Amino acid sequence: MRARTIRKAEGLDASRALQAVLYRSAKQDSTRRFLALYDKVARADILVRAWGEVRANRGAPGVDGTSIEDVEESGVERPSSSRSPDP
């Protein structure tokens, strides 16, 4: 996989393509800073995949002690690409 952009990453789903492009960028320039990643990691497809991987790994509580069960108990809104962006 030698893609420099997500669009050129053939054969990968969008979240894996993003991961591959970010990895390649970081390896090519060790001084590069990724200052604006929020728009990329807050995408619905990335959040759905991340949540699925946490569930599959029976994710352990983080430093705040919040477990998956705590999050689900408090209510989790599944990200949806059909949602309109917040103003």
Buried (B, 14 or more C-beta within 10 A) or exposed (E): EEBEEBEEBEEBEBBBBBBBBBEBEEEEEEEEEEEEEEEBEEBEEBBBBBBEEEEEEEBEEEEEEEBBEEBEEEEEEEBEEEEEEEE
